[in-house]
Amino acid sequence: MPEPKDLVPVEAGRTPDLYERKYMPGEGVVLYRDKRRAPWQLQALFAASGLTVLIATIASGQLWALAIGLPPLMIIWLLFAVLRVTISEGHVNVQYGLFGPKIPISAIEKAEAISYDWKTYGGWGIRYAGHREWMYNMPGDGGRAVRITWRDAKGTRITAIGNRHAEALVSAIRQAQTALPASPTRPALPPDER
């Protein structure tokens, strides 16, 4: 199966785009970078919705309604048009539009490639699956995802990221984990001198 043209692996000399530089800076070396755009069907749905609002507003003669109807639709379109994942030596950064977690590599307990049924999560987008599990997915991932179990101050969390190349994401996470500095060792306690 051919690689999707919108997959952006880390390549020698490739620089991140403006959004990634500003909102998703890697910590250390960036090991994996993925940028998936919404499929043309979803883009067409948003375009048709915007066109419908435009035509209905012009037909009604209430042109002021364009200022109310189009901006929210455009914002939603922009927010959910791209799913980005960056894995660096410091973090796994997931952004669906402006939303998503920044998971410290040191907090990851387990990362595994899984197959899933989109109906299990109730569709595509940002989905809450219960039990502190969130799914970030977009049509076109082939039912493949990476499930990351991680811990923060609030306890154990699970973040699943839909991606056709789930094994490559898991490999990059494991590579980042091996790049972590060794944890400090506790000095030996002095012997009891009684």
N, C-alpha and C positions, 0 to 999 in steps of 0.2 A: 504494500500500500504506500503511495507516495506521501512524503512529508507535507503537512499543510503549509501553504505559502506564508501564513501569518505567524508561524512559530519562529521565534527569534532566539536561537541558541546563542550562548556566549561565544564570540569568535574573536580571534586575535585582531586587535585594532578597532573593533566595533565599539562605539560609544553609545551609552544609553540616550534615549530621547529626552527632551526637555522635562516632561512629566516625571520620568524615572529619576533624573538628576535632582529634581527639587523635592519630590515626595517619597522616593524609594531608594535613598542612598544606601549602598551596601556597606557593611562594616568589614574591612579587610578585603580580600579578593572576592569578586562576584563569580560564583561557580555555575550559576544557571540563571537564565533570563527567558521568560516566556510571556508573550503578549498575544492574546487571542481576541479577535474582534467578533462581535455578534454576527451570526450568519446573515446572509442577504435577506432571508425570509423575515427575520426580526427587524432588520433595517427597513424593509419594505412596509411592514406593519406600522412602524413609527411614522414613516413618510406619508402613508395613506391616512393615518390619523391626523397628522398636521394639515394635509391637503383638505380633509373633510372639515376641520375647524375653519380653515381659511375660506373655503367655498360657502359654508353655512353662514359665516359672519358677513361676507360680502353680499350674499343673497338677502340677508335680513336688513342690511343697511346699518347695522350696529357695529361700525368699524372699531369703536372703542373696545369691543369685546375681544379683539385680537390681543390687546395688551394683557388681558386676563387669561385667555385660552392657550396662546402659543408659548409663552415663557415657561410655564410648568412642564408642558410636554417636551420642550427642547431640553430642559434640565434633566428630566427623567431619561430621555434618549441619551444624553451625554454621560450620565452616571452609569448606565447599564449597557454601554456599547463595547466596553473593553474589560477583560479579566487579565490581570497581570500577576505574575509570580516572579520574585527575585530571591535567589538563595545565595547568601554570602557566607563568609566564615563566621559572621556574628548573628545573622537573623534569617528567618524565612519570612518574607514580606509578601502578603497577599492583598491585592487591591481589586475590588469589583467596583469600578467607578472610584468613589472616594472612600469606600468602606472596606474594612478587612483588618485582620490581626497582623501584628508584627511579633513573631514568635522567636524568642531567643534560642539559639542553637543549644545552649547549655540547659534549657528547660525541657528539651524534647526527650521523652522517655522511650518512644517507639514511633517509627515511621514505616508504613507498609503500603504496597501497591494493592489495590482492591478492584474488583468489578462490582458495579452497583446498577440498580434499576432506578431511573430517574423518578419513577412513581413512588418509590420508597420515601423520597424526600419531598414529594408533593410538587415536583416540577423543577424548573431551572431558576437560577438567580442565587440570591442569598437565602438559604433555608435553615430553619432551626429544626433539628431532628429530635430534640429532647435530650435529657441527661447531659446537658452542657456540650452538646455536639452541634456544630454548624457546618453546613455544606456550601461551598462556593463553586458553582458550576455553570456551564453554558452549553447549549446544544452543539454537538459536533465533537464531544470528547470520547465518543465510542463506548460509553459506559465504564470508563476507566477513571480511577481517582487515586489520590494518596491520602491515607488517613494518618494524621499526626496526633499522637497522644502526648500532651505536654502539661506541665504543672506551673502554676503561678501562685500568688498569695491567696487566691480564692479557692485553690484546690486543683483537681485534675480537669483538664479540658480536652476536647477532641475537635480538631478542625480537619475537614475533608476538602480536598481541592480536586475538582474534575479536570483531568488532563489526559489526552490520548497517549502521552509519553510518561506515564506514572513511574515506570521503573527508572527513568533518567532522573526524575525528581528525587526519588528515594536514594539513588546513588549519590547525587549532589549533597543531600542532607548528611549521608554517612561520611562523605569526604569532609564536609564542614565539621562534623563531630570529631574526626581524627585530627583536625587542625587546631582544636581547642588546646589552650595551654594546660599543662598537667596541673591537677588540683594540688594545692599546698598540702604537704604532709604534716601531721602533728608531730612535734618534737617528742622524743621519748621522755617519759617521766623519770625524774631522778629516782634512784632506788631509795627505799625507805631506810633511813639511817637511825635505827633504834638501838 
